[in-house]
Amino acid sequence: MRWKMMALASCLAASGCIGGTSMSERQDANVESSLQYDSVPCDQLLVQRNALAQQYNLPTTAKTTFSNPAMGFGPFTPDMRSKAKRDADQATGEIDAMNRSIERRDCGQPDKQKKLALPG
């Protein structure tokens, strides 16, 4: 019985289930809340987003993507991405969160005319 538990523990560790190293766990961690960027002024947020996109050679419209492992094996699939790819995916999550804040607050849009004017 004891060796079965040791074998199970080693299989789980090797599969990426222990320690947060599975592909699905790390990809979920890339998704960020956009609320943290709502306190950043619009012009500063646009500069920050553009600099991050340029640093990782990503488009400013980058969106978080997820791999599609075999059905049911997501938590058991080890994360085999390179460090550069993991960093770029993390930056993509940040850019996506910034874009949601920018869109929600209408940053970068010209101020809409607030007065009503009669035609002619």
C-alpha positions in Angstrom: 0.0 0.0 0.0 2.8 2.4 0.9 4.6 1.9 -2.4 1.3 2.6 -4.3 1.0 5.9 -2.6 4.6 6.8 -3.4 4.0 5.8 -7.0 0.8 7.9 -7.2 2.6 10.9 -5.7 5.5 10.6 -8.1 3.1 10.3 -11.1 1.1 13.4 -10.0 4.3 15.4 -9.5 5.6 14.3 -12.9 2.3 15.2 -14.6 2.4 18.7 -13.3 -0.5 18.4 -10.9 1.5 19.3 -7.8 3.1 22.8 -7.3 1.1 24.8 -9.9 3.2 23.7 -12.9 0.4 22.4 -15.1 -0.3 24.1 -18.4 -3.9 25.0 -17.5 -2.9 26.5 -14.1 -0.2 28.7 -15.6 -2.4 29.8 -18.4 -5.2 30.7 -16.0 -2.7 32.8 -14.1 -2.1 34.9 -17.2 -5.6 36.3 -17.0 -5.7 39.6 -15.1 -8.3 41.9 -13.8 -8.7 45.2 -15.6 -9.9 47.0 -12.5 -6.3 47.4 -11.3 -5.7 49.7 -14.3 -8.7 51.9 -13.7 -6.8 54.2 -11.4 -4.0 54.8 -13.9 -4.5 58.0 -16.0 -5.5 57.2 -19.6 -2.5 58.7 -21.3 -0.1 56.9 -19.0 -2.0 53.6 -19.4 -1.8 53.9 -23.2 2.0 54.5 -23.0 2.4 51.6 -20.6 0.5 49.2 -22.9 2.3 50.3 -26.0 5.7 49.9 -24.3 4.8 46.4 -23.0 3.6 45.3 -26.5 6.8 46.7 -28.1 9.0 45.0 -25.5 7.5 41.5 -26.2 6.9 42.2 -29.9 3.1 41.8 -29.5 0.2 43.7 -31.1 -1.5 46.2 -28.9 -4.7 44.2 -29.4 -3.3 41.0 -28.0 -5.7 38.7 -26.2 -5.1 35.8 -23.8 -5.2 32.4 -25.5 -5.5 28.9 -24.1 -4.2 25.7 -25.4 -6.6 22.8 -26.0 -5.2 19.7 -24.4 -6.9 16.4 -24.7 -10.3 16.3 -23.0 -9.9 16.1 -19.2 -6.1 16.1 -19.2 -5.6 19.9 -18.8 -4.7 19.8 -15.1 -2.3 16.9 -15.8 -0.5 18.3 -18.8 2.9 19.8 -17.7 3.8 23.2 -19.0 6.4 22.7 -21.6 6.6 26.3 -22.9 9.9 28.1 -22.9 10.5 30.9 -20.4 10.3 33.4 -23.3 6.9 32.1 -24.3 5.6 32.1 -20.7 6.8 35.7 -20.3 5.1 36.7 -23.6 1.9 35.0 -22.6 2.0 36.9 -19.2 2.5 40.2 -21.1 -0.4 39.3 -23.3 -2.6 38.9 -20.3 -1.5 42.3 -19.0 -2.1 44.0 -22.4 -5.6 42.4 -22.6 -6.5 43.7 -19.1 -5.2 47.2 -20.0 -7.2 47.2 -23.2 -10.4 46.3 -21.3 -9.8 49.2 -18.9 -9.0 51.5 -21.8 -12.2 50.5 -23.7 -14.4 50.7 -20.6 -13.2 54.3 -19.8 -13.1 55.4 -23.5 -9.4 56.3 -23.3 -7.9 57.7 -26.4 -11.3 58.8 -27.8 -11.9 62.5 -28.5 -14.2 64.1 -25.9 -17.8 63.9 -27.1 -19.6 67.2 -27.6 -21.5 67.7 -24.3 -23.7 70.7 -25.4 -26.8 70.2 -27.4 -26.9 72.5 -30.4 -29.8 73.4 -32.6 -29.2 72.7 -36.3 -28.9 75.6 -38.7 
